[in-house]
Amino acid sequence: MRAALKYDFCEFSIFKNFIIAVINEGETVSPKHNEVLIKLAKKYFKNRPFAYITNRIHSYAVDPKVYLETSKIENLVAFAVVSQQELSTSNTKVEKMFLNKPYKNFIHLLDAIHWCENIITTSTIEE
């Protein structure tokens, strides 16, 4: 792990090719939260592809409009959701419609990591 960062709404673990986010219980993720992700993308993944994995171990809400901004992060090449909760899995079907990136649900974190690594390996970004 390259960094562990704590914010008022979540914790981020930064790895070589991806970010794992754990959002706090009861939080509502909104477009304003993208500012943090954009800064992390520029600092840790400048000019190279990376993936975002949200490990949904807590219950929280997501404003689907957040994904319209997330889609604008050019070097973000994959978005994975890890959850064992049925409600979270059904919510992601709606969320997925707002994101213009490869997006997939997983039950296990390691499966999400492997999927993201495969996409990163085959991705190129324009400089």
N, CA and C atoms as a LAMMPS dump frame, in Angstrom:
ITEM: TIMESTEP
0
ITEM: NUMBER OF ATOMS
381
ITEM: BOX BOUNDS ff ff ff
-5.0000000000000000e+02 5.0000000000000000e+02
-5.0000000000000000e+02 5.0000000000000000e+02
-5.0000000000000000e+02 5.0000000000000000e+02
ITEM: ATOMS id mol type element x y z
1 1 1 N 0.842 -1.179 0
2 1 2 C 0 0 0
3 1 3 C 0.885 1.239 0
4 2 1 N 0.495 2.215 -0.818
5 2 2 C 1.267 3.448 -0.909
6 2 3 C 0.841 4.484 0.118
7 3 1 N -0.473 4.502 0.455
8 3 2 C -0.956 5.492 1.417
9 3 3 C -2.297 5.05 1.984
10 4 1 N -2.548 5.447 3.225
11 4 2 C -3.852 5.276 3.864
12 4 3 C -4.315 6.669 4.266
13 5 1 N -5.446 7.087 3.73
14 5 2 C -5.926 8.449 3.935
15 5 3 C -7.321 8.435 4.545
16 6 1 N -7.512 9.26 5.56
17 6 2 C -8.808 9.336 6.23
18 6 3 C -9.419 10.717 5.996
19 7 1 N -10.662 10.711 5.546
20 7 2 C -11.428 11.935 5.334
21 7 3 C -12.677 11.868 6.213
22 8 1 N -13.392 12.973 6.3
23 8 2 C -14.579 12.985 7.151
24 8 3 C -15.689 12.07 6.639
25 9 1 N -15.662 11.69 5.356
26 9 2 C -16.709 10.84 4.793
27 9 3 C -16.253 9.422 4.461
28 10 1 N -14.94 9.168 4.484
29 10 2 C -14.459 7.834 4.107
30 10 3 C -12.981 7.651 4.424
31 11 1 N -12.511 6.438 4.124
32 11 2 C -11.088 6.119 4.166
33 11 3 C -10.678 5.582 2.803
34 12 1 N -9.528 6.041 2.32
35 12 2 C -8.978 5.569 1.062
36 12 3 C -7.679 4.83 1.322
37 13 1 N -7.533 3.692 0.677
38 13 2 C -6.258 2.977 0.657
39 13 3 C -5.745 3.073 -0.772
40 14 1 N -4.556 3.644 -0.924
41 14 2 C -3.98 3.865 -2.245
42 14 3 C -2.947 2.773 -2.514
43 15 1 N -3.131 2.07 -3.611
44 15 2 C -2.197 1.032 -4.039
45 15 3 C -1.568 1.45 -5.367
46 16 1 N -0.694 0.639 -5.886
47 16 2 C 0.025 0.993 -7.109
48 16 3 C -0.923 1.327 -8.26
49 17 1 N -1.961 0.505 -8.462
50 17 2 C -2.837 0.665 -9.62
51 17 3 C -4.295 0.965 -9.294
52 18 1 N -4.631 1.066 -8.024
53 18 2 C -6.034 1.276 -7.69
54 18 3 C -6.2 1.916 -6.316
55 19 1 N -7.405 2.415 -6.094
56 19 2 C -7.829 2.99 -4.822
57 19 3 C -8.934 2.1 -4.274
58 20 1 N -8.88 1.802 -2.984
59 20 2 C -9.997 1.14 -2.321
60 20 3 C -10.599 2.144 -1.352
61 21 1 N -11.901 2.377 -1.506
62 21 2 C -12.614 3.318 -0.648
63 21 3 C -13.563 2.569 0.275
64 22 1 N -13.606 2.986 1.526
65 22 2 C -14.602 2.511 2.48
66 22 3 C -15.336 3.76 2.971
67 23 1 N -16.565 3.909 2.514
68 23 2 C -17.375 5.074 2.859
69 23 3 C -17.979 4.858 4.247
70 24 1 N -18.073 5.926 5.026
71 24 2 C -18.602 5.846 6.389
72 24 3 C -20.085 5.49 6.406
73 25 1 N -20.491 4.835 7.461
74 25 2 C -21.891 4.483 7.702
75 25 3 C -22.767 5.738 7.658
76 26 1 N -23.895 5.645 6.928
77 26 2 C -24.871 6.723 6.895
78 26 3 C -24.527 7.912 6.008
79 27 1 N -23.388 7.877 5.358
80 27 2 C -22.937 8.984 4.501
81 27 3 C -23.795 9.038 3.227
82 28 1 N -23.868 10.199 2.622
83 28 2 C -24.443 10.34 1.289
84 28 3 C -23.343 10.855 0.385
85 29 1 N -22.925 10.039 -0.56
86 29 2 C -21.874 10.422 -1.496
87 29 3 C -22.517 11.283 -2.579
88 30 1 N -21.962 12.481 -2.768
89 30 2 C -22.524 13.435 -3.721
90 30 3 C -21.418 13.956 -4.639
91 31 1 N -21.794 14.7 -5.685
92 31 2 C -20.78 15.205 -6.619
93 31 3 C -19.635 15.972 -5.956
94 32 1 N -19.874 16.632 -4.827
95 32 2 C -18.793 17.385 -4.175
96 32 3 C -17.653 16.461 -3.729
97 33 1 N -17.95 15.197 -3.478
98 33 2 C -16.92 14.257 -3.051
99 33 3 C -15.94 13.9 -4.175
100 34 1 N -16.33 14.175 -5.409
101 34 2 C -15.433 13.904 -6.535
102 34 3 C -14.171 14.747 -6.488
103 35 1 N -14.234 15.893 -5.828
104 35 2 C -13.053 16.749 -5.734
105 35 3 C -11.886 16.003 -5.094
106 36 1 N -12.179 15.2 -4.08
107 36 2 C -11.138 14.419 -3.411
108 36 3 C -10.583 13.377 -4.366
109 37 1 N -11.467 12.673 -5.061
110 37 2 C -11.018 11.635 -5.998
111 37 3 C -10.17 12.23 -7.116
112 38 1 N -10.549 13.378 -7.611
113 38 2 C -9.778 14.037 -8.67
114 38 3 C -8.373 14.388 -8.17
115 39 1 N -8.281 14.919 -6.954
116 39 2 C -6.963 15.239 -6.385
117 39 3 C -6.107 13.987 -6.214
118 40 1 N -6.715 12.895 -5.754
119 40 2 C -5.972 11.645 -5.582
120 40 3 C -5.506 11.1 -6.93
121 41 1 N -6.354 11.2 -7.938
122 41 2 C -5.984 10.729 -9.274
123 41 3 C -4.779 11.495 -9.808
124 42 1 N -4.771 12.798 -9.596
125 42 2 C -3.652 13.618 -10.071
126 42 3 C -2.373 13.353 -9.286
127 43 1 N -2.5 13.15 -7.988
128 43 2 C -1.318 12.964 -7.15
129 43 3 C -0.693 11.577 -7.307
130 44 1 N -1.517 10.536 -7.301
131 44 2 C -0.981 9.171 -7.257
132 44 3 C -0.971 8.453 -8.6
133 45 1 N -1.757 8.925 -9.579
134 45 2 C -1.89 8.179 -10.837
135 45 3 C -1.731 9.08 -12.061
136 46 1 N -0.945 10.118 -11.932
137 46 2 C -0.781 11.063 -13.028
138 46 3 C -0.296 10.358 -14.298
139 47 1 N -1.045 10.559 -15.378
140 47 2 C -0.708 10.034 -16.706
141 47 3 C -0.63 8.512 -16.782
142 48 1 N -1.328 7.813 -15.905
143 48 2 C -1.393 6.359 -16.024
144 48 3 C -2.748 5.864 -15.516
145 49 1 N -3.212 4.761 -16.078
146 49 2 C -4.54 4.269 -15.73
147 49 3 C -4.614 3.746 -14.296
148 50 1 N -5.802 3.898 -13.703
149 50 2 C -6.042 3.35 -12.368
150 50 3 C -7.51 2.952 -12.241
151 51 1 N -7.802 2.202 -11.19
152 51 2 C -9.163 1.736 -10.925
153 51 3 C -9.614 2.213 -9.552
154 52 1 N -10.911 2.283 -9.39
155 52 2 C -11.533 2.669 -8.122
156 52 3 C -12.379 1.488 -7.657
157 53 1 N -12.131 1.058 -6.439
158 53 2 C -12.899 -0.038 -5.841
159 53 3 C -13.567 0.5 -4.591
160 54 1 N -14.882 0.41 -4.529
161 54 2 C -15.582 0.799 -3.319
162 54 3 C -15.978 -0.468 -2.576
163 55 1 N -15.447 -0.6 -1.392
164 55 2 C -15.722 -1.759 -0.549
165 55 3 C -16.861 -1.381 0.388
166 56 1 N -18.069 -1.764 0.025
167 56 2 C -19.278 -1.336 0.732
168 56 3 C -19.55 -2.205 1.955
169 57 1 N -18.747 -1.978 2.986
170 57 2 C -18.947 -2.721 4.226
171 57 3 C -19.923 -2.001 5.155
172 58 1 N -20.219 -0.726 4.862
173 58 2 C -21.182 0.053 5.635
174 58 3 C -22.364 0.401 4.731
175 59 1 N -23.453 0.79 5.356
176 59 2 C -24.63 1.227 4.621
177 59 3 C -24.54 2.737 4.393
178 60 1 N -24.655 3.157 3.131
179 60 2 C -24.623 4.574 2.795
180 60 3 C -25.358 4.796 1.482
181 61 1 N -25.645 6.043 1.186
182 61 2 C -26.373 6.399 -0.033
183 61 3 C -25.423 7.021 -1.045
184 62 1 N -25.788 6.881 -2.313
185 62 2 C -25.011 7.481 -3.396
186 62 3 C -25.958 8.259 -4.291
187 63 1 N -25.655 9.535 -4.486
188 63 2 C -26.379 10.342 -5.468
189 63 3 C -25.813 9.935 -6.828
190 64 1 N -26.611 9.326 -7.699
191 64 2 C -26.079 8.835 -8.979
192 64 3 C -25.398 9.912 -9.818
193 65 1 N -25.728 11.182 -9.582
194 65 2 C -25.087 12.269 -10.34
195 65 3 C -23.582 12.323 -10.09
196 66 1 N -23.128 11.724 -8.995
197 66 2 C -21.701 11.707 -8.71
198 66 3 C -20.94 11.022 -9.854
199 67 1 N -21.582 10.038 -10.481
200 67 2 C -20.913 9.288 -11.537
201 67 3 C -20.737 10.087 -12.82
202 68 1 N -21.55 11.096 -13.022
203 68 2 C -21.362 11.953 -14.196
204 68 3 C -20.017 12.668 -14.109
205 69 1 N -19.657 13.097 -12.908
206 69 2 C -18.351 13.742 -12.693
207 69 3 C -17.225 12.714 -12.673
208 70 1 N -17.486 11.572 -12.065
209 70 2 C -16.465 10.518 -12.01
210 70 3 C -16.069 10.081 -13.422
211 71 1 N -17.037 10.034 -14.322
212 71 2 C -16.766 9.628 -15.706
213 71 3 C -15.774 10.55 -16.41
214 72 1 N -15.638 11.774 -15.927
215 72 2 C -14.738 12.751 -16.554
216 72 3 C -13.264 12.546 -16.177
217 73 1 N -12.988 11.677 -15.219
218 73 2 C -11.595 11.418 -14.824
219 73 3 C -10.99 10.508 -15.888
220 74 1 N -10.187 11.08 -16.755
221 74 2 C -9.723 10.385 -17.958
222 74 3 C -8.931 9.12 -17.679
223 75 1 N -8.092 9.133 -16.651
224 75 2 C -7.253 7.959 -16.416
225 75 3 C -7.909 6.919 -15.501
226 76 1 N -9.145 7.156 -15.099
227 76 2 C -9.91 6.139 -14.372
228 76 3 C -10.453 5.158 -15.405
229 77 1 N -10.029 3.911 -15.332
230 77 2 C -10.382 2.955 -16.379
231 77 3 C -11.309 1.834 -15.908
232 78 1 N -11.567 1.75 -14.602
233 78 2 C -12.455 0.698 -14.097
234 78 3 C -13.038 1.134 -12.754
235 79 1 N -14.26 0.685 -12.499
236 79 2 C -14.96 1.009 -11.261
237 79 3 C -15.606 -0.279 -10.757
238 80 1 N -15.206 -0.699 -9.565
239 80 2 C -15.725 -1.941 -8.995
240 80 3 C -16.437 -1.667 -7.674
241 81 1 N -17.518 -2.393 -7.449
242 81 2 C -18.276 -2.307 -6.206
243 81 3 C -18.238 -3.674 -5.544
244 82 1 N -17.795 -3.702 -4.283
245 82 2 C -17.748 -4.949 -3.516
246 82 3 C -18.797 -4.859 -2.42
247 83 1 N -19.736 -5.801 -2.453
248 83 2 C -20.788 -5.808 -1.439
249 83 3 C -21.44 -7.175 -1.359
250 84 1 N -21.759 -7.567 -0.134
251 84 2 C -22.516 -8.795 0.083
252 84 3 C -23.994 -8.495 0.319
253 85 1 N -24.364 -7.222 0.342
254 85 2 C -25.74 -6.82 0.628
255 85 3 C -26.571 -6.786 -0.653
256 86 1 N -27.72 -7.419 -0.627
257 86 2 C -28.581 -7.474 -1.806
258 86 3 C -29.064 -6.087 -2.234
259 87 1 N -29.415 -5.219 -1.276
260 87 2 C -29.88 -3.876 -1.608
261 87 3 C -28.79 -3.083 -2.324
262 88 1 N -27.569 -3.195 -1.86
263 88 2 C -26.464 -2.489 -2.498
264 88 3 C -26.283 -2.967 -3.931
265 89 1 N -26.392 -4.267 -4.14
266 89 2 C -26.233 -4.829 -5.478
267 89 3 C -27.322 -4.326 -6.408
268 90 1 N -28.559 -4.234 -5.924
269 90 2 C -29.633 -3.725 -6.781
270 90 3 C -29.464 -2.23 -7.051
271 91 1 N -28.969 -1.468 -6.077
272 91 2 C -28.723 -0.04 -6.285
273 91 3 C -27.677 0.204 -7.362
274 92 1 N -26.705 -0.68 -7.452
275 92 2 C -25.636 -0.473 -8.424
276 92 3 C -26.135 -0.586 -9.863
277 93 1 N -27.243 -1.268 -10.067
278 93 2 C -27.806 -1.343 -11.419
279 93 3 C -28.208 0.045 -11.905
280 94 1 N -28.727 0.86 -11.012
281 94 2 C -29.077 2.244 -11.356
282 94 3 C -27.807 3.083 -11.48
283 95 1 N -26.908 2.95 -10.525
284 95 2 C -25.669 3.731 -10.527
285 95 3 C -24.878 3.521 -11.818
286 96 1 N -24.848 2.281 -12.279
287 96 2 C -24.076 1.919 -13.462
288 96 3 C -24.511 2.706 -14.705
289 97 1 N -25.772 3.083 -14.756
290 97 2 C -26.283 3.82 -15.917
291 97 3 C -25.693 5.222 -16.021
292 98 1 N -25.15 5.739 -14.931
293 98 2 C -24.613 7.096 -14.904
294 98 3 C -23.098 7.146 -15.12
295 99 1 N -22.443 6.004 -15.129
296 99 2 C -20.981 5.975 -15.242
297 99 3 C -20.569 5.487 -16.617
298 100 1 N -19.681 6.221 -17.241
299 100 2 C -19.201 5.881 -18.578
300 100 3 C -17.819 5.226 -18.489
301 101 1 N -17.732 4.183 -17.672
302 101 2 C -16.49 3.428 -17.475
303 101 3 C -16.875 1.968 -17.255
304 102 1 N -15.949 1.035 -17.467
305 102 2 C -16.249 -0.349 -17.093
306 102 3 C -16.616 -0.416 -15.607
307 103 1 N -17.702 -1.097 -15.296
308 103 2 C -18.284 -1.105 -13.954
309 103 3 C -18.77 -2.517 -13.663
310 104 1 N -18.401 -3.043 -12.51
311 104 2 C -18.809 -4.408 -12.193
312 104 3 C -18.967 -4.593 -10.689
313 105 1 N -19.93 -5.43 -10.312
314 105 2 C -20.176 -5.769 -8.909
315 105 3 C -19.444 -7.054 -8.543
316 106 1 N -19.008 -7.113 -7.298
317 106 2 C -18.33 -8.299 -6.785
318 106 3 C -18.778 -8.578 -5.359
319 107 1 N -18.667 -9.823 -4.972
320 107 2 C -18.942 -10.212 -3.584
321 107 3 C -17.643 -10.198 -2.788
322 108 1 N -16.537 -10.515 -3.45
323 108 2 C -15.236 -10.608 -2.78
324 108 3 C -14.266 -9.548 -3.303
325 109 1 N -13.561 -8.917 -2.372
326 109 2 C -12.607 -7.863 -2.711
327 109 3 C -11.515 -8.36 -3.653
328 110 1 N -10.98 -9.53 -3.42
329 110 2 C -9.906 -10.039 -4.289
330 110 3 C -10.366 -10.211 -5.736
331 111 1 N -11.605 -10.618 -5.939
332 111 2 C -12.132 -10.735 -7.302
333 111 3 C -12.174 -9.364 -7.97
334 112 1 N -12.571 -8.348 -7.226
335 112 2 C -12.608 -6.986 -7.768
336 112 3 C -11.203 -6.514 -8.134
337 113 1 N -10.251 -6.782 -7.273
338 113 2 C -8.866 -6.381 -7.535
339 113 3 C -8.346 -7.051 -8.804
340 114 1 N -8.583 -8.334 -8.959
341 114 2 C -8.115 -9.052 -10.158
342 114 3 C -8.762 -8.494 -11.425
343 115 1 N -10.056 -8.212 -11.377
344 115 2 C -10.756 -7.649 -12.532
345 115 3 C -10.159 -6.292 -12.894
346 116 1 N -9.952 -5.45 -11.897
347 116 2 C -9.374 -4.124 -12.14
348 116 3 C -7.969 -4.217 -12.719
349 117 1 N -7.158 -5.089 -12.16
350 117 2 C -5.784 -5.255 -12.664
351 117 3 C -5.795 -5.696 -14.128
352 118 1 N -6.719 -6.571 -14.502
353 118 2 C -6.817 -7.009 -15.898
354 118 3 C -7.181 -5.848 -16.819
355 119 1 N -8.085 -5.02 -16.397
356 119 2 C -8.467 -3.87 -17.222
357 119 3 C -7.311 -2.874 -17.325
358 120 1 N -6.629 -2.627 -16.228
359 120 2 C -5.496 -1.695 -16.232
360 120 3 C -4.4 -2.185 -17.166
361 121 1 N -4.135 -3.473 -17.148
362 121 2 C -3.092 -4.058 -17.99
363 121 3 C -3.355 -3.807 -19.465
364 122 1 N -4.606 -3.814 -19.861
365 122 2 C -4.943 -3.64 -21.274
366 122 3 C -5.325 -2.213 -21.637
367 123 1 N -5.231 -1.303 -20.679
368 123 2 C -5.662 0.083 -20.923
369 123 3 C -4.508 0.976 -21.345
370 124 1 N -4.864 1.964 -22.127
371 124 2 C -3.938 3.032 -22.457
372 124 3 C -4.698 4.342 -22.268
373 125 1 N -3.998 5.366 -21.891
374 125 2 C -4.63 6.682 -21.777
375 125 3 C -3.841 7.641 -22.64
376 126 1 N -4.537 8.647 -23.109
377 126 2 C -3.893 9.66 -23.943
378 126 3 C -3.236 10.698 -23.075
379 127 1 N -2.017 11.026 -23.368
380 127 2 C -1.305 12.049 -22.595
381 127 3 C -1.474 13.41 -23.209
